[in-house]
Structures are given as C-alpha cells and as structure tokens.
Amino acid sequence: MASQSPKAFGGILFFGLFWCAIVGVFDCMVFPGIWQQARTENYLTARATVLECRVIETQGDDSTSYRPYFRYQYEVGGQTHINDRYRGGPNISAGRKWAREEVDAHPVGSNLEIWYSPDNPAESVVEKGLTGMDLFLPMFLTPFNLIGLALMLGPLVGSRRSDPGGVPLVREGLGWRARMKYSHPVVSALVTLGAASFFGVFIVGFASLMHPSLLTMQIAWAVAAGLSLRAGYRAMVENRTGAGDLRVEPGRLEFSSEGQRIACRADEVGDVLLRREEKRDSDGDLSYRYAVDVHLQSGVSHSLRVWNSEEEAQEFVDWLKGHLQLGA
C-alpha cells in the first residue's frame, strides 16, 4: 500500500505552516478591522466641526493610494470630544479624485456628520457600516486561506489513507464498490468557493477599478456561495448514484469508461494492466501518467482511470486482479 514518506510529509506540513503563518498575518490585519467596522452600524449620529482636513498620500511599490483625513470636534451629552478616526476598521485607500472631493466638501470650520458609539461617545467615525471593500478583502483572502487549509489537512488525510490507489472502497453484499470518481461534497464546495473567489476578485476589481459598491460585493458573494453549494450538492448526488463506480461482484464486473456503462462476466476479463502515458508541457519537459486498463477476452480494452503516481496505479491493479482472481 502506498503511503507518504516521512520526509515528504514533513516538507508539505512545514510549507503549510509557513503559508498559513503568512496568510494569517493578513487575516489578523483585515478581519478584526472588518468586525470593528460592522459594529459602527449601530452608532448614533452627531454634527461635528472640522478642525483639520487634508488628503493623505501613501507611496506603494507600484502605486500611490489616497485617503481623506479629518480631525473634528463634536459634543455629546454636554461633553466635547475630539477625534480623527475615519472608519472603525482599517482605512481603505481611495482614488485621488474622490479623496480630494471629500476633503474639499468639508473644509476647516464646516459641519461634518459623524457617528459615535452609544456606549462610549468618545469613539466615533466619519464612515459607518460595511462598504464594498470590506467584503472585497475577504474574497481576496479566501483562496489563500483555502490553500493553507489544503496544505495542512492534505498530508494528514493522505497519511491515513488505506484504500488501494487512493480509491475509496465500499463493501456491497459479497462484492465491492470502488468510487473511481468520488469527490467529497465538502471538498468540492470549498474548491469551487476558492475558484469563484479567485475569479470574482479579478472580475469585480477590474469592473469597479478596485472600489466595488456594497451591493456589487453582496451579489459577488451570493454567486460564489451559490456555486459552492451547487458543487457540493452535485458531488453528493453523484456519489449517491454511483454513476462512475466500479462494481466487483462474484462473477461480474461493471464499470464506466469513456462515458459508457459496461458490464461483463468476470471470465470475460483477460487481464488488468498498467499503461504509461507520456506528456510534454509547453517547455518540452516530459512527465508521465499511469492508466489502468481492463482487457477483455474479445480483444477490446477499456480505460478505468488515470493516476499521476505509478505506485498507486499499480496498487489498484493488484487489488482488482486479486478480486477478479486473475494471474499476475
């Protein structure tokens, strides 16, 4: 039975920990701030006087970001407070034009609508509630978090695998059902969520010039969630029906090959063989895949599945030949 070597297991686990640590830093920067911004939805409004205003310019490696800055004074319950907080969460950069228009619209000495915490009036913001960017940033981080989850759990799941060739087996009466195209519903849903988030970031980002509205992001998240749930449900239905399963019963074999369902007697099977397929990439580098073929006495052969690992493919060949009582 194939299994991961300790060296490979340790290497993948170490890289997974490193990946999660890096992504975790960004998670800690983003998600607590989004929670703080969400809390401002219940803040109360007050009129403030602008004491200072300007556009803050931040130089990045490839671009420059801009955001408005206000220092303002307001009164609640007879007490005067001075603050310069614009958002409850992290300040999100904006275009230069928008930032300048926001500052010009509220010069020093003018009135400014602000929002303060009913529990602590000294805590206030200029912009309350979630914005499109507050939902955009989690979508951006979702694929990276899911990759980290896969890196951490993948080796652990693989190290406990006991089925031949990584193919889940189910005992069925006196025979076996091999889930040749098995996909766990949760895994299918998470993979789809990661892909939808990845492409959604590019689509929404380019369409909105990286400043999507709240409604746009709500729709984007609804689409991503809908596709994810659909993928999970589809995997669950396909697993339940077992359309792609190989069934080994006493004296009988049933399987799918090239979209067709084929059933035959066990004595009609001549052999089960491993076939190596060569594949070259765009750089000309050669790689191999390993197909398992069922050869019938009639001379017709059918491919069951393709593996990337020769050891796992051979493992499944040996299992199937043993249950069909074929010679080595």
Secondary structure, DSSP 8 states (H G I E B T S, - for coil): -----HHHHHHHHHHHHHHHHHHHHHHHHHHHHHHHHHHGGG-EEEEEEEEEEEEEEEE-SS-EEEEEEEEEEEEETTEEEEE---BSS----B-HHHHHHHHHHS-TTSEEEEEE-SS-TT-EESB-S--HHHHHHHHHHHHHHHHHHHHHHHHHHHHT--SGGG--EEEETTEEEE-TT---HHHHHHHHHHHHHHHHHHHHHHHHTT---HHHHHHHHHHHHHHHHHHHHHHHHHHHHTTT-EEEETTEEEEEETTEEEEEEGGGEEEEEEEEEEEE-TT--EEEEEEEEEEETTS-EEEEEEES-HHHHHHHHHHHHHHHT---
